[in-house]
Amino acid sequence: MKIKLLDLTVRELVDGYEDDGHDGVRGYRGALDIRPPYQREFIYKDKERNAVIDSILKSYPLNVMYWADRQDGRFEIIDGQQRTISIAQYVEGDYSIEFDSTAHYFHTLPPDIQRRILDYKLSVYVCGGTDSERLAWFKIINIAGVKLTDQELRNANYAGPWVTEAKRYFSRNGCAAYGKGKDYLKGSPIRQEYLETAIKWISNGDIEEYMARHKADKSAEPLWKYFESVIDWVEAIFPNEIDLPMKGEDWGFLYNEYKCNPLDPEAIAGEALRLDENDEVQKKSGIYRYILTHEEKHLNLRAFSKAMKRKVYRKQAGVCAICKEEFDIAGMEADHIRPWSKGGKTVEANCQMLCKKCNQEKSAK
């Protein structure tokens, strides 16, 4: 990996500054993506923004900033975006600060003070290298301020036309993915959580490999079409008439595995109602996954209490109900005599104490 120190002035940094809103913010003669289209909006408050300019006026050093070298003559800010935008917006005349007890826009400052700002020197580390090297470096430097999410770091690392297009679907307030999936996904589009979820689903968890493979693609429509298919499948198979919690389930993984299975929405709705009314089921959000997988762990079933276990242990005189060997209570586990899946309840009359080996063997059958 190659890292070099670049010293430049504010004058050079803001040369060619342009803010195209959703299409990004650029500077440094147009060669620097200050805020690429897929990154977060400006989040500094007035106090933080003004402190940046005040530091420059007093010739205090600002923290070093970090850019990524795109290897095509262009650069992208990894750390320092908020400071850079604060500087550029002030020089452009977007806001005023107090100087010599008077509110001043940049153009109302005395010429010598303007020159002091424009000649102020900034230190920038520029990084180039392989995708994996840069991603590791980005994670290391992401240690201060408002931290980037994992997906924001990936977006920076795999920057290109595909990420820019993917944001149009997944990374804005009111974006298409929010309108389609807000009842099924947690998180915020603008913090890249919708995009991260969609890529995680379509790649079966290998987000970075997927982004590397599609980095140069001109369109992200295949990801969007996949996402639409997942949500359409969920709405068709799980009508959720009983209003179970739906947000946060990895619906894409279930879609990948079960989309070709013949599933009866009416039967699923009936089983979901039965499970919802079962007091043994502690985790209602796991009901639909349980219906597909039949794995009881997704329901967080009510467990036998410690008092109940001790009482049954004493009743059995510490002897395992299957192998008839004697154990201390720490070496035994409570088990349903009649399995929960066959209507057994979590009550004393349906409890037996088994040694761990026998309980594991019984559960495996």
C-alpha positions in Angstrom: 0.0 0.0 0.0 1.3 3.5 -0.9 0.7 6.4 1.5 2.1 9.9 0.8 1.8 13.2 2.6 0.3 16.1 0.6 0.6 19.7 1.8 -1.8 22.1 0.1 -3.4 25.4 0.8 -7.0 26.3 1.4 -6.8 28.2 -1.9 -5.9 24.9 -3.7 -8.5 22.9 -1.8 -11.4 25.1 -2.8 -10.3 25.8 -6.4 -13.2 24.6 -8.6 -15.5 24.0 -5.6 -18.9 22.8 -6.7 -21.9 21.5 -4.8 -24.4 19.6 -7.0 -26.6 18.4 -4.2 -27.4 14.7 -4.6 -24.8 14.5 -7.4 -21.9 15.2 -5.0 -19.5 17.9 -3.9 -16.1 18.5 -5.6 -13.0 20.7 -5.1 -9.2 20.8 -5.7 -9.7 21.8 -9.4 -12.5 19.3 -9.8 -10.2 16.3 -9.0 -11.4 15.7 -5.4 -14.7 14.2 -4.5 -15.4 16.0 -1.2 -18.8 14.3 -0.8 -19.3 11.5 -3.3 -23.0 11.0 -4.2 -23.3 8.0 -2.0 -22.0 9.5 1.2 -23.7 11.2 4.1 -24.9 14.8 4.0 -23.2 17.7 5.8 -23.8 17.1 9.5 -21.7 19.8 11.3 -23.6 22.2 13.4 -22.9 26.0 13.4 -20.6 25.7 16.5 -18.4 23.0 14.9 -18.4 24.7 11.5 -17.4 28.0 13.0 -14.6 26.4 15.1 -12.9 25.2 11.9 -12.7 28.7 10.5 -11.7 30.2 13.9 -8.8 27.6 14.0 -7.6 28.8 10.6 -7.8 32.5 11.5 -5.7 31.8 14.7 -3.3 29.6 12.7 -4.1 26.6 14.9 -3.4 23.3 13.2 -6.3 21.2 12.0 -6.2 17.5 12.3 -4.6 15.7 9.3 -7.1 14.6 6.6 -7.2 11.4 4.5 -7.9 10.9 0.9 -8.0 7.9 -1.3 -6.2 7.9 -4.6 -8.5 6.5 -7.3 -5.6 5.9 -9.6 -7.2 7.9 -12.4 -6.0 11.4 -11.4 -8.9 11.8 -9.0 -9.2 11.6 -5.2 -11.8 11.0 -2.7 -12.1 12.2 0.9 -12.1 9.4 3.5 -11.7 11.5 6.6 -12.1 15.3 6.8 -15.2 15.8 4.8 -17.0 17.9 7.3 -13.9 20.2 7.8 -13.4 20.5 4.1 -17.0 21.5 3.4 -17.0 24.0 6.3 -13.9 25.7 4.8 -15.3 25.7 1.2 -18.7 27.0 2.2 -17.2 29.9 4.1 -14.9 30.9 1.3 -17.9 30.6 -1.1 -19.9 33.0 1.2 -22.5 30.6 2.4 -22.3 31.8 6.1 -20.6 34.3 8.3 -18.5 34.1 11.5 -17.7 36.6 14.1 -14.3 38.4 13.6 -13.2 41.4 15.6 -16.6 41.5 17.3 -18.4 41.8 13.9 -20.1 39.1 11.8 -18.1 38.7 8.6 -18.6 36.7 5.4 -15.4 35.9 3.6 -15.8 38.6 1.1 -16.2 41.3 3.8 -13.0 40.4 5.6 -10.0 42.7 5.1 -7.8 41.5 2.1 -4.9 40.4 4.4 -7.2 38.2 6.5 -8.7 36.7 3.3 -5.1 35.8 2.2 -4.4 34.4 5.7 -7.3 31.9 5.2 -6.4 31.1 1.6 -2.7 30.5 2.3 -3.4 28.3 5.4 -1.7 25.0 4.9 -3.5 21.6 5.3 -1.9 18.2 5.7 -3.4 15.3 3.8 -2.4 11.7 3.7 -3.2 10.1 0.3 -3.6 6.3 0.2 -3.4 4.0 -2.8 -3.3 0.2 -3.0 -5.4 -2.8 -3.3 -9.1 -2.9 -2.2 -8.3 -5.0 0.9 -5.3 -2.8 1.9 -7.3 0.4 1.6 -10.3 -1.0 3.4 -8.1 -2.0 6.3 -6.5 1.4 6.4 -9.9 3.2 6.3 -11.1 1.2 9.3 -8.0 2.2 11.3 -8.3 5.9 10.6 -12.0 5.9 11.3 -11.5 6.5 15.0 -12.7 10.1 15.7 -15.7 12.3 15.2 -18.9 10.9 13.8 -17.8 7.5 12.8 -18.5 6.0 9.4 -20.6 2.9 9.3 -19.1 -0.3 7.9 -21.1 0.2 4.7 -19.9 3.8 4.4 -16.3 2.5 4.6 -17.0 -0.1 2.0 -18.6 2.5 -0.3 -15.5 4.6 -0.1 -13.3 1.6 -0.8 -15.2 0.3 -3.8 -16.1 3.8 -5.2 -17.3 3.8 -8.7 -20.3 4.1 -11.0 -22.0 1.1 -9.4 -22.0 2.5 -5.8 -23.2 5.9 -7.2 -26.2 4.2 -8.9 -26.9 1.9 -5.9 -27.4 5.0 -3.8 -30.2 6.2 -6.0 -32.2 3.2 -5.0 -31.1 2.6 -1.4 -29.3 5.5 0.3 -31.6 8.6 0.4 -34.5 9.6 2.6 -37.6 8.6 0.8 -35.7 6.4 -1.7 -37.3 3.6 -3.6 -36.0 0.9 -1.2 -37.4 2.8 1.8 -40.8 3.0 0.2 -40.7 -0.7 -0.7 -39.2 -2.2 2.4 -39.6 0.2 5.4 -42.0 -2.3 7.1 -39.4 -5.1 6.9 -36.0 -3.4 7.4 -34.4 -1.7 10.4 -32.0 1.2 10.1 -31.6 4.3 8.0 -31.1 4.6 4.3 -28.8 7.7 4.6 -26.5 5.7 6.9 -26.3 3.0 4.2 -28.1 0.4 6.2 -30.7 -0.4 3.5 -27.9 -0.7 0.9 -25.9 -3.0 3.2 -28.8 -5.2 3.9 -29.7 -5.6 0.2 -26.1 -6.5 -0.7 -25.8 -8.9 2.3 -28.9 -10.7 1.1 -28.0 -11.0 -2.6 -24.4 -12.1 -1.8 -25.4 -14.5 1.0 -23.3 -12.4 3.4 -20.2 -11.8 1.2 -20.7 -8.0 0.8 -17.2 -7.0 -0.1 -16.8 -9.7 -2.7 -20.0 -8.6 -4.4 -19.0 -4.9 -4.3 -15.6 -5.7 -5.8 -17.1 -7.7 -8.6 -19.6 -5.0 -9.5 -17.5 -2.0 -8.8 -17.3 -0.9 -12.4 -20.9 -1.7 -13.4 -22.8 1.2 -14.8 -26.1 0.0 -13.3 -27.3 -1.3 -9.9 -30.7 -2.3 -11.3 -30.1 -6.1 -10.7 -29.7 -5.4 -7.0 -32.9 -3.3 -7.0 -34.8 -6.0 -8.9 -33.6 -8.6 -6.5 -34.6 -6.5 -3.5 -38.1 -6.0 -5.1 -38.4 -9.7 -5.5 -37.6 -10.4 -1.9 -40.2 -7.9 -0.6 -42.8 -9.1 -3.0 -42.2 -12.7 -1.9 -42.5 -11.7 1.8 -45.7 -9.9 1.2 -47.2 -12.8 -0.8 -46.2 -15.6 1.6 -46.5 -13.8 5.0 -49.6 -11.6 4.8 -49.2 -10.9 8.6 -52.8 -10.4 9.4 -52.0 -10.8 13.1 -49.4 -8.0 13.0 -46.3 -9.9 14.1 -43.0 -8.0 14.3 -41.5 -8.1 10.8 -38.6 -5.6 10.9 -35.0 -6.9 11.2 -35.5 -10.5 9.9 -33.1 -11.5 7.2 -35.8 -12.0 4.7 -33.4 -12.2 1.8 -31.7 -15.3 3.2 -35.1 -16.9 3.7 -36.0 -15.9 0.1 -32.7 -17.4 -1.2 -33.4 -20.7 0.4 -37.2 -21.1 0.2 -38.3 -19.1 -2.8 -38.8 -22.3 -5.0 -40.6 -24.2 -2.2 -44.3 -24.6 -2.5 -45.6 -22.6 0.4 -49.3 -22.1 1.4 -49.8 -18.6 2.7 -53.2 -19.6 4.3 -51.6 -22.5 6.2 -48.7 -20.3 7.3 -51.1 -17.6 8.5 -53.0 -20.3 10.6 -49.8 -21.7 12.1 -48.6 -18.1 12.9 -51.8 -17.4 14.7 -51.5 -20.6 16.8 -47.9 -19.8 17.7 -48.7 -16.2 18.5 -51.4 -17.3 21.0 -49.0 -19.9 22.6 -47.7 -18.5 25.9 -44.6 -20.7 25.6 -43.4 -18.6 22.6 -41.3 -15.7 24.0 -40.0 -14.3 20.7 -42.8 -13.4 18.4 -40.5 -12.0 15.7 -39.1 -15.5 15.2 -42.4 -17.2 14.3 -42.1 -16.9 10.5 -38.6 -18.2 10.5 -39.6 -21.1 12.7 -42.4 -22.0 10.4 -39.9 -22.4 7.5 -37.1 -24.0 9.5 -38.8 -25.8 12.4 -35.9 -24.8 14.6 -37.2 -24.0 18.1 -34.3 -21.7 18.9 -36.0 -19.0 16.8 -39.0 -18.9 19.3 -37.1 -18.5 22.6 -39.4 -20.9 24.2 -40.3 -20.5 27.9 -37.8 -22.5 29.9 -38.2 -24.5 33.1 -37.5 -22.4 36.1 -34.6 -23.1 38.4 -37.0 -24.0 41.2 -38.8 -26.5 39.0 -35.5 -28.1 37.9 -34.4 -28.5 41.5 -37.7 -30.0 42.6 -37.6 -32.5 39.7 -34.0 -33.3 40.4 -34.7 -34.1 44.0 -37.7 -36.2 42.9 -35.4 -38.2 40.6 -32.8 -38.5 43.4 -30.2 -37.1 41.0 -30.6 -40.0 38.6 -30.9 -39.4 34.8 -34.3 -40.5 33.5 -32.7 -42.3 30.5 -29.3 -43.8 31.4 -30.1 -44.2 35.1 -26.7 -42.9 36.2 -26.4 -40.4 39.1 -25.2 -36.8 38.5 -25.0 -33.6 40.4 -27.5 -31.0 39.3 -24.9 -29.0 37.4 -24.4 -32.0 35.2 -28.0 -32.3 34.2 -30.5 -30.5 32.0 -34.3 -30.1 32.1 -36.1 -31.8 29.2 -39.7 -31.9 28.0 -41.1 -35.5 28.4 -43.7 -34.7 25.7 -41.9 -32.5 23.2 -43.1 -28.9 22.8 -43.5 -29.5 19.1 -46.1 -32.2 20.0 -48.0 -30.1 22.4 -45.9 -30.6 25.6 -46.1 -27.8 28.1 -43.3 -26.2 30.2 -44.7 -27.4 33.5 -43.4 -29.6 36.3 -45.5 -32.6 35.2 -43.9 -32.6 31.8 -40.3 -32.1 33.1 -37.6 -34.7 33.5 -33.9 -34.2 34.3 -31.4 -35.8 31.9 -27.6 -35.9 31.9 -26.1 -33.6 29.3 -25.1 -36.6 27.1 -28.6 -38.1 27.0 -30.2 -34.8 26.5 -28.0 -34.0 23.5 -28.6 -37.5 22.0 -32.4 -37.1 22.5 -32.4 -33.7 20.9 -30.5 -35.0 17.9 -33.1 -37.7 17.1 
